[in-house]
């Protein structure tokens, strides 16, 4: 009885192995991905052929170009500031001084634990009420965008840097100190360059997310891309024409950024030989 059961199980396993062999799974994956790509492609063609008003594009294009330039400026400024601040946050997180690491941990927990939309509201509505007298900044939307995006993404960059430093072997620091380097010099010349290489992918992905997070600025009436979509849609009741322009605008930023990250990974000898 036991032998018969064992033989049946072995036969079932053999059939399963034969059905789910590498070649079968390969063709199954290719078939499913091809069907998905075909479906998405047909849907896009249908939208472009029947839903987009090409006569409307020249009319609305100038305002989308202005919004695109604004978003690009916010992204560049926010990226530079968030990466710069995030490096210091990451270093504070691994500090041997308990108060420094503790404050950095609280900062990271707050900005990673609350929604970016909440943080935008805090900066936009909250800070002016704390100012004694009349708040001096009249157009507070764009400064709010830069401040909120910088504070939020510096927390994520800081955690990426902390993880990158943690991935560097302790022997690197010990070897640097044995050569007479101080702690700061060893961090600057030995540990941080390796940590940055480890953190590069996470930092790059976070900056791409920062681009998409600019869409939240529509809630404080910053004239960015989603705000332009809402304006055109409310005036023409045409959703697809402005949506296509919004998609093109975002992809024209995020795709080159993704390629740049890949290039930097290759240049930094990510897990392989130098290029």
Sine and cosine of phi, psi and omega as CSV:
sin_phi,cos_phi,sin_psi,cos_psi,sin_omega,cos_omega
0.00,0.00,-0.75,0.66,0.02,-1.00
-0.90,0.44,-0.62,0.78,0.01,-1.00
-0.90,0.43,-0.64,0.76,0.00,-1.00
-0.90,0.44,-0.65,0.76,0.02,-1.00
-0.91,0.42,-0.66,0.75,0.02,-1.00
-0.91,0.42,-0.65,0.76,0.02,-1.00
-0.90,0.43,-0.65,0.76,0.00,-1.00
-0.91,0.42,-0.66,0.75,0.02,-1.00
-0.90,0.44,-0.65,0.76,0.01,-1.00
-0.90,0.43,-0.64,0.77,0.03,-1.00
-0.90,0.43,-0.65,0.76,0.02,-1.00
-0.90,0.43,-0.66,0.75,0.03,-1.00
-0.90,0.43,-0.61,0.79,0.02,-1.00
-0.90,0.43,-0.67,0.74,0.03,-1.00
-0.90,0.44,-0.69,0.72,0.01,-1.00
-0.89,0.46,-0.68,0.73,0.02,-1.00
-0.89,0.45,-0.60,0.80,0.01,-1.00
-0.94,0.35,-0.59,0.81,-0.01,-1.00
-0.97,0.24,-0.61,0.79,-0.05,-1.00
-0.97,-0.24,0.62,0.78,0.06,-1.00
-0.96,0.26,0.15,-0.99,-0.10,-0.99
-0.87,0.50,-0.65,0.76,-0.06,-1.00
-0.92,0.38,-0.67,0.75,0.00,-1.00
-0.90,0.43,-0.71,0.70,0.02,-1.00
-0.89,0.45,-0.59,0.81,0.03,-1.00
-0.88,0.48,-0.75,0.66,-0.02,-1.00
-0.93,0.37,-0.57,0.82,0.05,-1.00
-0.90,0.44,-0.70,0.72,0.03,-1.00
-0.90,0.44,-0.68,0.73,0.02,-1.00
-0.89,0.45,-0.67,0.75,-0.02,-1.00
-0.91,0.42,-0.72,0.70,-0.02,-1.00
-0.92,0.40,-0.68,0.73,0.00,-1.00
-0.91,0.41,-0.58,0.81,0.03,-1.00
-0.92,0.39,-0.67,0.74,0.04,-1.00
-0.89,0.45,-0.66,0.75,0.02,-1.00
-0.90,0.44,-0.73,0.68,0.00,-1.00
-0.88,0.47,-0.64,0.77,0.02,-1.00
-0.90,0.44,-0.70,0.72,0.01,-1.00
-0.88,0.47,-0.71,0.71,0.02,-1.00
-0.90,0.43,-0.67,0.74,0.00,-1.00
-0.89,0.46,-0.67,0.74,0.02,-1.00
-0.91,0.42,-0.63,0.77,0.03,-1.00
-0.89,0.45,-0.68,0.73,0.02,-1.00
-0.90,0.44,-0.67,0.74,0.03,-1.00
-0.88,0.47,-0.66,0.75,0.02,-1.00
-0.88,0.47,-0.70,0.71,0.00,-1.00
-0.90,0.44,-0.73,0.69,-0.03,-1.00
-0.91,0.41,-0.51,0.86,-0.07,-1.00
-1.00,0.09,-0.50,0.86,-0.15,-0.99
-0.86,-0.51,-0.37,0.93,-0.14,-0.99
-0.95,-0.30,-0.33,0.94,-0.07,-1.00
-1.00,-0.03,0.77,-0.64,0.06,-1.00
-1.00,-0.05,0.99,-0.12,-0.07,-1.00
-0.93,0.36,-0.37,0.93,0.07,-1.00
-0.95,0.31,-0.37,0.93,0.00,-1.00
-0.99,0.16,-0.41,0.91,-0.12,-0.99
-0.85,0.52,-0.74,0.68,0.01,-1.00
-0.86,0.51,-0.47,0.88,-0.02,-1.00
-0.96,0.28,-0.65,0.76,-0.09,-1.00
-0.99,-0.11,-0.18,0.98,-0.08,-1.00
-0.87,0.50,-0.68,0.74,-0.02,-1.00
-0.84,0.54,-0.66,0.75,-0.02,-1.00
-0.94,0.35,-0.52,0.85,0.07,-1.00
-0.95,0.32,-0.56,0.83,0.06,-1.00
-0.92,0.39,-0.63,0.78,0.07,-1.00
-0.90,0.43,-0.67,0.74,0.03,-1.00
-0.91,0.42,-0.61,0.79,0.02,-1.00
-0.89,0.46,-0.70,0.72,0.04,-1.00
-0.89,0.45,-0.63,0.78,0.03,-1.00
-0.90,0.43,-0.73,0.68,0.02,-1.00
-0.87,0.49,-0.68,0.73,-0.01,-1.00
-0.88,0.47,-0.66,0.75,0.04,-1.00
-0.90,0.43,-0.67,0.75,0.04,-1.00
-0.90,0.43,-0.66,0.75,-0.02,-1.00
-0.90,0.43,-0.73,0.69,-0.02,-1.00
-0.89,0.46,-0.74,0.67,-0.01,-1.00
-0.90,0.43,-0.73,0.68,0.00,-1.00
-0.90,0.44,-0.61,0.79,0.01,-1.00
-0.91,0.41,-0.74,0.67,0.00,-1.00
-0.87,0.50,-0.73,0.69,-0.05,-1.00
-0.94,0.35,-0.67,0.75,-0.05,-1.00
-0.94,0.35,-0.63,0.78,0.03,-1.00
-0.93,0.37,-0.68,0.73,0.01,-1.00
-0.89,0.46,-0.74,0.68,0.01,-1.00
-0.93,0.38,-0.60,0.80,-0.03,-1.00
-0.90,0.44,-0.55,0.84,0.06,-1.00
-0.88,0.47,-0.70,0.71,0.02,-1.00
-0.92,0.39,-0.58,0.81,0.05,-1.00
-0.90,0.44,-0.69,0.72,0.02,-1.00
-0.89,0.46,-0.66,0.75,0.04,-1.00
-0.91,0.41,-0.61,0.79,0.04,-1.00
-0.92,0.40,-0.56,0.83,-0.01,-1.00
-0.91,0.42,-0.50,0.87,-0.01,-1.00
-0.98,-0.21,0.17,0.99,0.00,-1.00
-0.89,0.45,0.56,-0.83,0.07,-1.00
-0.98,0.21,-0.23,0.97,0.04,-1.00
-0.99,0.13,0.86,-0.52,-0.14,-0.99
-0.89,0.45,-0.64,0.76,-0.03,-1.00
-0.92,0.40,-0.61,0.80,0.03,-1.00
-0.91,0.41,-0.76,0.65,0.00,-1.00
-0.91,0.41,-0.57,0.82,0.00,-1.00
-0.92,0.38,-0.70,0.71,0.04,-1.00
-0.90,0.43,-0.63,0.77,0.04,-1.00
-0.90,0.44,-0.63,0.78,0.02,-1.00
-0.90,0.43,-0.65,0.76,0.04,-1.00
-0.89,0.45,-0.69,0.72,0.04,-1.00
-0.84,0.54,-0.75,0.66,-0.04,-1.00
-0.90,0.44,-0.70,0.72,-0.02,-1.00
-0.89,0.46,-0.63,0.77,-0.01,-1.00
-0.92,0.38,-0.76,0.64,-0.12,-0.99
-0.98,0.20,-0.35,0.94,0.14,-0.99
-1.00,0.02,-0.36,0.93,-0.08,-1.00
-1.00,-0.09,-0.13,0.99,0.06,-1.00
-0.88,-0.48,0.51,-0.86,-0.03,-1.00
-0.91,0.41,0.54,-0.84,0.06,-1.00
-0.87,0.50,-0.58,0.81,0.01,-1.00
-0.88,0.48,-0.65,0.76,0.07,-1.00
-0.88,0.48,-0.68,0.73,-0.01,-1.00
-0.91,0.41,-0.60,0.80,0.07,-1.00
-0.88,0.47,-0.68,0.73,0.02,-1.00
-0.90,0.44,-0.64,0.77,0.01,-1.00
-0.87,0.50,-0.72,0.69,-0.03,-1.00
-0.94,0.34,-0.69,0.72,-0.13,-0.99
-0.96,0.27,-0.72,0.70,-0.06,-1.00
-0.99,-0.11,-0.52,0.85,-0.13,-0.99
-0.99,0.15,-0.74,0.67,-0.09,-1.00
-0.87,0.49,-0.70,0.72,0.01,-1.00
-0.85,0.52,-0.51,0.86,-0.01,-1.00
-0.96,0.28,-0.35,0.94,0.02,-1.00
-0.99,0.11,-0.23,0.97,-0.05,-1.00
-0.97,0.25,0.76,-0.64,0.04,-1.00
-0.94,0.35,0.85,-0.53,-0.03,-1.00
1.00,0.10,-0.45,-0.89,-0.03,-1.00
-0.98,0.19,0.75,-0.66,0.01,-1.00
-0.92,0.39,0.78,-0.63,-0.17,-0.99
-0.97,0.24,-0.31,0.95,-0.06,-1.00
-1.00,-0.08,0.87,-0.49,-0.02,-1.00
-0.98,0.17,-0.80,0.61,0.02,-1.00
-1.00,-0.06,1.00,0.02,-0.15,-0.99
-1.00,-0.03,-0.08,1.00,-0.10,-1.00
-0.92,0.39,-0.78,0.63,-0.05,-1.00
-0.93,0.36,-0.70,0.71,0.13,-0.99
-0.84,0.54,-0.61,0.79,0.07,-1.00
-0.86,0.50,-0.70,0.72,-0.01,-1.00
-0.85,0.53,-0.74,0.67,-0.04,-1.00
-0.92,0.39,-0.69,0.73,-0.02,-1.00
-0.90,0.43,-0.75,0.66,-0.06,-1.00
-0.91,0.41,-0.69,0.72,0.01,-1.00
-0.91,0.42,-0.63,0.77,0.01,-1.00
-0.90,0.43,-0.76,0.65,-0.03,-1.00
-0.89,0.46,-0.66,0.75,-0.03,-1.00
-0.92,0.39,-0.76,0.65,-0.11,-0.99
-0.98,0.18,-0.35,0.94,0.12,-0.99
-0.89,0.46,-0.54,0.84,0.05,-1.00
-0.91,0.42,-0.67,0.74,0.00,-1.00
-0.95,0.32,-0.65,0.76,0.06,-1.00
-0.89,0.45,-0.65,0.76,0.02,-1.00
-0.86,0.51,-0.67,0.74,0.03,-1.00
-0.92,0.38,-0.58,0.81,0.07,-1.00
-0.90,0.43,-0.67,0.75,0.03,-1.00
-0.91,0.40,-0.67,0.74,0.04,-1.00
-0.86,0.52,-0.70,0.71,0.05,-1.00
-0.90,0.44,-0.61,0.79,0.04,-1.00
-0.91,0.42,-0.64,0.77,0.05,-1.00
-0.92,0.39,-0.64,0.77,0.02,-1.00
-0.90,0.44,-0.44,0.90,-0.01,-1.00
-0.99,0.16,-0.22,0.98,0.05,-1.00
-0.98,0.20,0.77,-0.64,-0.06,-1.00
-0.88,0.47,0.63,-0.78,0.00,-1.00
-0.85,0.52,-0.45,0.89,-0.01,-1.00
-0.90,0.45,-0.41,0.91,0.03,-1.00
-0.91,0.42,-0.71,0.71,0.05,-1.00
-0.92,0.40,-0.68,0.73,0.00,-1.00
-0.88,0.47,-0.65,0.76,0.02,-1.00
-0.91,0.41,-0.66,0.76,0.01,-1.00
-0.90,0.43,-0.65,0.76,0.00,-1.00
-0.93,0.37,-0.55,0.83,0.02,-1.00
-0.93,0.38,-0.37,0.93,0.05,-1.00
-1.00,0.08,0.05,1.00,0.05,-1.00
0.99,-0.12,0.10,1.00,0.02,-1.00
-0.97,0.23,0.57,-0.82,0.17,-0.99
-0.97,0.23,0.11,-0.99,-0.05,-1.00
-0.88,0.47,-0.73,0.69,-0.04,-1.00
-0.90,0.43,-0.69,0.73,0.00,-1.00
-0.91,0.42,-0.65,0.76,0.02,-1.00
-0.90,0.43,-0.65,0.76,0.05,-1.00
-0.90,0.44,-0.70,0.72,-0.08,-1.00
-0.93,0.36,-0.65,0.76,-0.16,-0.99
-0.98,-0.18,-0.32,0.95,-0.07,-1.00
-0.87,-0.50,-0.80,0.60,-0.16,-0.99
-0.98,0.20,-0.77,0.64,-0.11,-0.99
-0.89,0.46,-0.67,0.74,0.05,-1.00
-0.85,0.53,-0.64,0.77,0.05,-1.00
-0.94,0.33,-0.63,0.78,0.02,-1.00
-0.90,0.44,-0.63,0.77,0.01,-1.00
-0.89,0.45,-0.63,0.77,0.05,-1.00
-0.89,0.46,-0.64,0.77,0.02,-1.00
-0.92,0.39,-0.56,0.83,-0.09,-1.00
-1.00,-0.02,-0.10,0.99,-0.18,-0.98
-0.86,0.52,-0.69,0.72,-0.03,-1.00
-0.90,0.45,-0.71,0.71,-0.01,-1.00
-0.91,0.42,-0.66,0.75,0.01,-1.00
-0.91,0.42,-0.68,0.73,0.01,-1.00
-0.89,0.46,-0.68,0.74,0.04,-1.00
-0.89,0.45,-0.62,0.78,0.02,-1.00
-0.90,0.43,-0.61,0.79,0.01,-1.00
-0.93,0.35,-0.51,0.86,0.10,-0.99
-0.92,0.39,-0.63,0.78,0.08,-1.00
-0.89,0.45,-0.60,0.80,0.03,-1.00
-0.85,0.53,-0.65,0.76,0.03,-1.00
-0.85,0.53,-0.74,0.67,-0.04,-1.00
-0.94,0.34,-0.47,0.88,0.01,-1.00
-0.93,0.38,-0.31,0.95,0.05,-1.00
-0.89,0.45,-0.32,0.95,0.02,-1.00
-0.90,0.43,-0.41,0.91,0.02,-1.00
-0.94,0.34,-0.28,0.96,-0.05,-1.00
-0.93,0.36,-0.18,0.98,0.05,-1.00
-0.88,0.47,-0.42,0.91,-0.05,-1.00
-0.95,0.31,-0.30,0.95,0.06,-1.00
-0.92,-0.39,0.39,0.92,0.13,-0.99
0.88,0.47,0.46,0.89,0.17,-0.98
-0.94,0.33,0.77,-0.64,-0.11,-0.99
-0.97,0.25,0.86,0.50,0.01,-1.00
-1.00,-0.04,-0.25,-0.97,-0.19,-0.98
-0.92,0.39,-0.70,0.71,-0.01,-1.00
-0.91,0.41,-0.57,0.82,0.06,-1.00
-0.88,0.47,-0.62,0.78,0.04,-1.00
-0.93,0.38,-0.62,0.79,0.08,-1.00
-0.86,0.51,-0.73,0.68,-0.02,-1.00
-0.88,0.47,-0.62,0.78,0.00,-1.00
-0.91,0.41,-0.73,0.68,-0.02,-1.00
-0.93,0.38,-0.67,0.74,-0.03,-1.00
-0.90,0.44,-0.65,0.76,0.00,-1.00
-0.94,0.35,-0.46,0.89,-0.02,-1.00
-1.00,0.08,-0.54,0.84,-0.12,-0.99
-0.90,-0.44,-0.19,0.98,-0.11,-0.99
0.83,0.56,0.49,0.87,0.03,-1.00
-0.92,-0.38,0.96,-0.27,-0.03,-1.00
-0.99,0.14,-0.58,0.81,-0.22,-0.98
-0.97,0.24,-0.57,0.82,0.00,-1.00
-0.88,0.47,-0.78,0.62,0.06,-1.00
-0.93,0.37,-0.51,0.86,0.02,-1.00
-0.90,0.44,-0.63,0.78,0.03,-1.00
-0.90,0.44,-0.67,0.74,0.03,-1.00
-0.90,0.43,-0.63,0.77,0.04,-1.00
-0.89,0.46,-0.70,0.71,-0.01,-1.00
-0.88,0.47,-0.70,0.71,0.01,-1.00
-0.88,0.47,-0.66,0.75,-0.03,-1.00
-0.90,0.44,-0.74,0.67,-0.01,-1.00
-0.91,0.42,-0.69,0.72,-0.03,-1.00
-0.91,0.41,-0.51,0.86,0.02,-1.00
-0.93,0.36,-0.27,0.96,0.08,-1.00
-0.99,-0.13,-0.74,0.67,-0.13,-0.99
-0.95,0.31,-0.60,0.80,-0.01,-1.00
-0.91,0.41,-0.76,0.66,0.09,-1.00
-0.87,0.49,-0.58,0.81,0.04,-1.00
-0.90,0.44,-0.66,0.75,0.06,-1.00
-0.88,0.47,-0.66,0.75,0.03,-1.00
-0.91,0.41,-0.61,0.79,0.04,-1.00
-0.89,0.46,-0.67,0.74,0.03,-1.00
-0.88,0.47,-0.69,0.72,0.03,-1.00
-0.87,0.49,-0.66,0.75,0.02,-1.00
-0.89,0.45,-0.69,0.72,0.01,-1.00
-0.91,0.41,-0.58,0.81,0.06,-1.00
-0.89,0.46,-0.68,0.74,0.02,-1.00
-0.92,0.40,-0.66,0.75,0.00,-1.00
-0.91,0.40,-0.49,0.87,-0.02,-1.00
-1.00,0.03,0.19,0.98,0.07,-1.00
0.87,0.49,0.79,0.62,-0.04,-1.00
-0.93,0.36,0.99,-0.15,0.09,-1.00
0.92,0.39,0.34,0.94,0.00,-1.00
-0.45,-0.89,-0.34,-0.94,-0.01,-1.00
-1.00,0.09,0.37,-0.93,0.00,-1.00
-0.89,0.46,0.60,-0.80,0.01,-1.00
-0.99,0.13,0.00,0.00,0.00,0.00
